[in-house]
Each structure stands twice: as C-alpha cells, then as structure tokens.
Amino acid sequence: MGNELKIKPLGDKIVIKVIEETETTTGGIILPDSAREKPQKGKVISVGGGRTLDNGNKEPMEVNVGEVVLFTKYGGSDIKFEGTEYKILSIRDVLGIIE
C-alpha cells in the first residue's frame, strides 16, 4: 500500500489523521486518555474535489494535503481503515490552518 491512503473523500470533505498530544499537568502527572480533552488538531491526508455550487462550478478547497488544521471539538466522523484511525470532516468543521 505504501503511504498512499486509499480513501478519497467526496465533495467538501477531508480526511485527517488526528494528532494526539500527551497531556501533562503542571505537577508532572501524565493524564490518561479518559481524562483528556478530545484532540482538535490533525494532519490533512486526503481532500475532496470541493462543493458543487448552484451554477455547476466547484468551490475550491481551502486546505491541502499535508497541512495541519484545527477543527471543531465534535465535528466529523471517526473511522478506522487498515488499522489506523482517521476522521472525515466537512471543510466547514475546519477552524484554521496551523502554519
């Protein structure tokens, strides 16, 4: 398979790989997954073709493969593909690009 993801999102959807960060309190205690906030940062793995406008044209996507984005806390759908967890989001669930 290589590094190529075999999921092509449709329309204004993107596939991201969520970036998990270890969370440590100021006292040095590492928090378990159950005590942490849901991650809201991910790397764009695949991008759809864009939303079709009423005039038939495609609205260009504002993100590109490889960019790291912030997304809404409960946005998108979690999927597992070939042992790896991804999230499929609508572009409207993306809050910004981390540069």
Phi and psi restraints in degrees (value plus and minus 20) as a CYANA .aco file:
   2 GLY   PHI      53.1    93.1
   2 GLY   PSI    -173.7  -133.7
   3 ASN   PHI    -112.9   -72.9
   3 ASN   PSI     -17.8    22.2
   4 GLU   PHI    -102.9   -62.9
   4 GLU   PSI     105.4   145.4
   5 LEU   PHI    -100.7   -60.7
   5 LEU   PSI     114.5   154.5
   6 LYS   PHI    -115.2   -75.2
   6 LYS   PSI       4.8    44.8
   7 ILE   PHI    -134.2   -94.2
   7 ILE   PSI     101.5   141.5
   8 LYS   PHI    -130.3   -90.3
   8 LYS   PSI      88.6   128.6
   9 PRO   PHI     -87.9   -47.9
   9 PRO   PSI     133.1   173.1
  10 LEU   PHI    -119.4   -79.4
  10 LEU   PSI     133.8   173.8
  11 GLY   PHI      36.6    76.6
  11 GLY   PSI    -147.0  -107.0
  12 ASP   PHI    -116.3   -76.3
  12 ASP   PSI       8.6    48.6
  13 LYS   PHI    -117.7   -77.7
  13 LYS   PSI     133.0   173.0
  14 ILE   PHI    -152.4  -112.4
  14 ILE   PSI     134.7   174.7
  15 VAL   PHI    -129.3   -89.3
  15 VAL   PSI     109.7   149.7
  16 ILE   PHI    -145.8  -105.8
  16 ILE   PSI     134.5   174.5
  17 LYS   PHI    -123.8   -83.8
  17 LYS   PSI      96.1   136.1
  18 VAL   PHI     -84.8   -44.8
  18 VAL   PSI     116.1   156.1
  19 ILE   PHI    -114.9   -74.9
  19 ILE   PSI      90.3   130.3
  20 GLU   PHI    -106.5   -66.5
  20 GLU   PSI     112.9   152.9
  21 GLU   PHI    -137.8   -97.8
  21 GLU   PSI     116.3   156.3
  22 THR   PHI     -89.3   -49.3
  22 THR   PSI     110.1   150.1
  23 GLU   PHI    -128.1   -88.1
  23 GLU   PSI     104.6   144.6
  24 THR   PHI    -143.2  -103.2
  24 THR   PSI     116.6   156.6
  25 THR   PHI     -93.5   -53.5
  25 THR   PSI     149.4   189.4
  26 THR   PHI     -83.6   -43.6
  26 THR   PSI     -43.1    -3.1
  27 GLY   PHI    -103.8   -63.8
  27 GLY   PSI     -21.0    19.0
  28 GLY   PHI      72.8   112.8
  28 GLY   PSI     -11.0    29.0
  29 ILE   PHI    -105.1   -65.1
  29 ILE   PSI     106.7   146.7
  30 ILE   PHI    -103.6   -63.6
  30 ILE   PSI     104.3   144.3
  31 LEU   PHI    -101.6   -61.6
  31 LEU   PSI     116.0   156.0
  32 PRO   PHI     -91.1   -51.1
  32 PRO   PSI     143.3   183.3
  33 ASP   PHI     -72.2   -32.2
  33 ASP   PSI     -60.4   -20.4
  34 SER   PHI     -86.3   -46.3
  34 SER   PSI     -41.2    -1.2
  35 ALA   PHI    -118.3   -78.3
  35 ALA   PSI     -26.7    13.3
  36 ARG   PHI    -111.1   -71.1
  36 ARG   PSI     137.0   177.0
  37 GLU   PHI     -88.9   -48.9
  37 GLU   PSI     133.4   173.4
  38 LYS   PHI     -84.7   -44.7
  38 LYS   PSI     115.9   155.9
  39 PRO   PHI     -84.9   -44.9
  39 PRO   PSI     127.1   167.1
  40 GLN   PHI    -148.2  -108.2
  40 GLN   PSI       4.2    44.2
  41 LYS   PHI    -152.0  -112.0
  41 LYS   PSI     120.2   160.2
  42 GLY   PHI    -177.9  -137.9
  42 GLY   PSI     140.5   180.5
  43 LYS   PHI    -117.2   -77.2
  43 LYS   PSI     110.6   150.6
  44 VAL   PHI     -91.1   -51.1
  44 VAL   PSI     103.3   143.3
  45 ILE   PHI    -122.4   -82.4
  45 ILE   PSI     -56.2   -16.2
  46 SER   PHI    -172.2  -132.2
  46 SER   PSI     127.2   167.2
  47 VAL   PHI    -149.4  -109.4
  47 VAL   PSI     116.2   156.2
  48 GLY   PHI     -92.4   -52.4
  48 GLY   PSI     158.1   198.1
  49 GLY   PHI     -99.6   -59.6
  49 GLY   PSI     -28.5    11.5
  50 GLY   PHI      85.0   125.0
  50 GLY   PSI     138.9   178.9
  51 ARG   PHI     -95.3   -55.3
  51 ARG   PSI     119.3   159.3
  52 THR   PHI    -103.4   -63.4
  52 THR   PSI     104.1   144.1
  53 LEU   PHI    -100.7   -60.7
  53 LEU   PSI     146.4   186.4
  54 ASP   PHI     -77.4   -37.4
  54 ASP   PSI     -51.1   -11.1
  55 ASN   PHI    -103.2   -63.2
  55 ASN   PSI     -17.9    22.1
  56 GLY   PHI      74.6   114.6
  56 GLY   PSI     -33.3     6.7
  57 ASN   PHI     -96.6   -56.6
  57 ASN   PSI     139.4   179.4
  58 LYS   PHI    -115.5   -75.5
  58 LYS   PSI     113.9   153.9
  59 GLU   PHI     -98.2   -58.2
  59 GLU   PSI     104.5   144.5
  60 PRO   PHI     -85.2   -45.2
  60 PRO   PSI     125.6   165.6
  61 MET   PHI     -96.2   -56.2
  61 MET   PSI     125.0   165.0
  62 GLU   PHI    -113.6   -73.6
  62 GLU   PSI     -23.2    16.8
  63 VAL   PHI    -143.3  -103.3
  63 VAL   PSI     136.7   176.7
  64 ASN   PHI    -145.1  -105.1
  64 ASN   PSI     136.4   176.4
  65 VAL   PHI     -77.0   -37.0
  65 VAL   PSI     115.2   155.2
  66 GLY   PHI      79.0   119.0
  66 GLY   PSI     -38.4     1.6
  67 GLU   PHI     -96.0   -56.0
  67 GLU   PSI     132.1   172.1
  68 VAL   PHI    -123.3   -83.3
  68 VAL   PSI     107.2   147.2
  69 VAL   PHI    -142.2  -102.2
  69 VAL   PSI     136.5   176.5
  70 LEU   PHI    -120.2   -80.2
  70 LEU   PSI     119.0   159.0
  71 PHE   PHI    -153.5  -113.5
  71 PHE   PSI     145.0   185.0
  72 THR   PHI     -82.5   -42.5
  72 THR   PSI     128.1   168.1
  73 LYS   PHI     -74.7   -34.7
  73 LYS   PSI     -64.6   -24.6
  74 TYR   PHI    -133.9   -93.9
  74 TYR   PSI      -0.1    39.9
  75 GLY   PHI     -97.1   -57.1
  75 GLY   PSI     135.5   175.5
  76 GLY   PHI      59.5    99.5
  76 GLY   PSI    -197.3  -157.3
  77 SER   PHI    -144.0  -104.0
  77 SER   PSI     114.3   154.3
  78 ASP   PHI    -104.6   -64.6
  78 ASP   PSI     114.4   154.4
  79 ILE   PHI    -154.0  -114.0
  79 ILE   PSI     137.0   177.0
  80 LYS   PHI    -141.8  -101.8
  80 LYS   PSI     105.6   145.6
  81 PHE   PHI    -154.0  -114.0
  81 PHE   PSI     100.7   140.7
  82 GLU   PHI      30.8    70.8
  82 GLU   PSI      23.3    63.3
  83 GLY   PHI      62.9   102.9
  83 GLY   PSI     -21.0    19.0
  84 THR   PHI    -135.8   -95.8
  84 THR   PSI     120.8   160.8
  85 GLU   PHI    -112.3   -72.3
  85 GLU   PSI     114.5   154.5
  86 TYR   PHI    -150.8  -110.8
  86 TYR   PSI     152.1   192.1
  87 LYS   PHI    -152.8  -112.8
  87 LYS   PSI     114.6   154.6
  88 ILE   PHI    -125.3   -85.3
  88 ILE   PSI     102.6   142.6
  89 LEU   PHI    -141.8  -101.8
  89 LEU   PSI     132.4   172.4
  90 SER   PHI    -100.2   -60.2
  90 SER   PSI     129.6   169.6
  91 ILE   PHI     -79.5   -39.5
  91 ILE   PSI     -46.5    -6.5
  92 ARG   PHI     -91.3   -51.3
  92 ARG   PSI     -34.7     5.3
  93 ASP   PHI    -103.6   -63.6
  93 ASP   PSI     -28.5    11.5
  94 VAL   PHI    -105.8   -65.8
  94 VAL   PSI     107.0   147.0
  95 LEU   PHI    -112.3   -72.3
  95 LEU   PSI     -49.8    -9.8
  96 GLY   PHI    -199.9  -159.9
  96 GLY   PSI     150.1   190.1
  97 ILE   PHI    -128.2   -88.2
  97 ILE   PSI     113.0   153.0
  98 ILE   PHI    -108.1   -68.1
  98 ILE   PSI     102.4   142.4
